[in-house]
């Protein structure tokens, strides 16, 4: 827990790769970890700065996040490829157009970042 402001809290999360618990990680270049900061809502309990807490997201929000981040871009990619082939374009042009369309999709997501920040709220509870 980094900071507390009423029911709003800022939590530092150490994101470790799955291989971080492997005994061979010292000789492997794939092991990595990153620190991220997440804004969340405190449900209940007395917490102080420095406490270890549990950060969670409702399961339906997790599925929505997967859909928005992975499923819909894949559908955009496939739709553009199919449309380009229907209109007789080459594979190279279809591929470039599909990648550009997915790029535009992700730019659109970043423009609506505040909407998603409201919609996807993390919840913090004492461990």
C-alpha positions as CSV (number, residue, x, y, z in Angstrom):
1,X,0.0,0.0,0.0
2,X,1.6,3.3,-1.1
3,X,-1.0,5.9,-0.1
4,X,-4.5,6.3,1.3
5,X,-7.0,9.1,0.6
6,X,-10.3,8.2,2.2
7,X,-11.6,5.1,0.4
8,X,-9.3,5.6,-2.6
9,X,-5.9,3.9,-2.3
10,X,-2.8,3.6,-4.4
11,X,-1.2,0.1,-4.4
12,X,2.2,-0.9,-5.7
13,X,2.2,-4.3,-7.3
14,X,5.3,-6.3,-8.2
15,X,4.4,-8.2,-11.3
16,X,6.6,-11.2,-11.7
17,X,6.8,-13.5,-14.6
18,X,5.6,-17.1,-14.1
19,X,9.2,-18.4,-14.2
20,X,10.2,-16.2,-11.2
21,X,9.7,-19.2,-8.9
22,X,11.8,-21.5,-11.0
23,X,15.0,-22.8,-9.4
24,X,16.9,-22.2,-12.7
25,X,16.0,-18.5,-13.0
26,X,19.5,-17.4,-12.1
27,X,20.9,-18.8,-15.4
28,X,17.9,-17.9,-17.5
29,X,17.3,-14.6,-19.2
30,X,13.5,-15.0,-19.3
31,X,13.0,-14.2,-15.6
32,X,11.7,-10.7,-15.1
33,X,9.6,-8.6,-12.7
34,X,8.1,-5.1,-13.0
35,X,6.6,-2.7,-10.5
36,X,3.2,-1.2,-11.3
37,X,1.0,1.3,-9.4
38,X,-2.8,0.7,-9.3
39,X,-5.5,3.0,-8.0
40,X,-8.2,1.1,-6.2
41,X,-11.1,1.4,-3.8
42,X,-10.9,0.3,-0.2
43,X,-13.8,-1.8,0.8
44,X,-13.4,-2.3,4.5
45,X,-10.8,-2.9,7.2
46,X,-8.1,-0.8,8.7
47,X,-5.1,-0.5,6.5
48,X,-2.1,1.6,6.7
49,X,0.6,2.7,4.3
50,X,3.0,-0.2,3.9
51,X,0.5,-3.0,4.6
52,X,0.2,-5.9,2.3
53,X,-3.3,-6.1,0.8
54,X,-5.3,-8.1,-1.7
55,X,-6.2,-6.4,-5.0
56,X,-9.1,-7.9,-6.9
57,X,-11.4,-7.3,-9.8
58,X,-14.9,-8.7,-10.3
59,X,-14.9,-11.8,-12.5
60,X,-17.3,-10.3,-15.0
61,X,-14.9,-7.3,-15.3
62,X,-12.0,-9.7,-16.0
63,X,-14.0,-11.3,-18.8
64,X,-14.9,-7.9,-20.2
65,X,-11.2,-6.8,-20.1
66,X,-10.2,-10.0,-22.0
67,X,-12.9,-9.3,-24.6
68,X,-11.9,-5.6,-25.1
69,X,-8.1,-6.3,-25.1
70,X,-7.9,-9.5,-27.1
71,X,-11.1,-10.8,-28.6
72,X,-12.4,-7.6,-30.3
73,X,-9.0,-6.7,-31.8
74,X,-8.7,-10.3,-33.2
75,X,-12.1,-9.9,-34.7
76,X,-11.1,-6.6,-36.3
77,X,-8.0,-8.2,-37.6
78,X,-9.8,-11.1,-39.2
79,X,-12.6,-8.9,-40.6
80,X,-10.2,-6.6,-42.3
81,X,-8.2,-9.6,-43.8
82,X,-11.4,-11.2,-45.1
83,X,-12.7,-7.9,-46.5
84,X,-9.5,-7.2,-48.3
85,X,-9.5,-10.7,-49.8
86,X,-13.1,-10.2,-50.9
87,X,-12.1,-7.0,-52.7
88,X,-9.2,-8.9,-54.4
89,X,-6.2,-7.3,-52.5
90,X,-3.0,-9.3,-52.0
91,X,-2.0,-11.0,-48.8
92,X,0.6,-8.3,-48.1
93,X,-1.8,-5.4,-48.4
94,X,-4.5,-7.3,-46.4
95,X,-2.0,-8.0,-43.6
96,X,-0.8,-4.4,-43.5
97,X,-4.3,-3.0,-43.5
98,X,-5.4,-5.5,-40.8
99,X,-2.5,-4.5,-38.5
100,X,-3.2,-0.8,-39.1
101,X,-6.9,-1.4,-38.3
102,X,-5.9,-3.0,-35.0
103,X,-3.6,-0.1,-34.3
104,X,-6.5,2.3,-34.8
105,X,-8.6,0.1,-32.5
106,X,-6.0,0.4,-29.7
107,X,-5.6,4.2,-30.3
108,X,-9.4,4.4,-29.9
109,X,-9.2,2.5,-26.6
110,X,-6.6,4.9,-25.3
111,X,-8.8,7.8,-26.1
112,X,-11.5,6.3,-23.9
113,X,-9.1,5.5,-21.1
114,X,-11.1,7.5,-18.5
115,X,-14.3,5.5,-19.3
116,X,-12.5,2.3,-18.8
117,X,-10.9,3.6,-15.6
118,X,-14.3,4.2,-14.2
119,X,-15.7,0.9,-15.5
120,X,-12.8,-1.3,-14.3
121,X,-12.4,-0.5,-10.6
122,X,-10.0,-2.6,-8.6
123,X,-11.0,-3.3,-5.0
124,X,-8.6,-3.6,-2.1
125,X,-9.1,-5.7,1.1
126,X,-6.9,-6.6,4.0
127,X,-5.2,-10.0,3.7
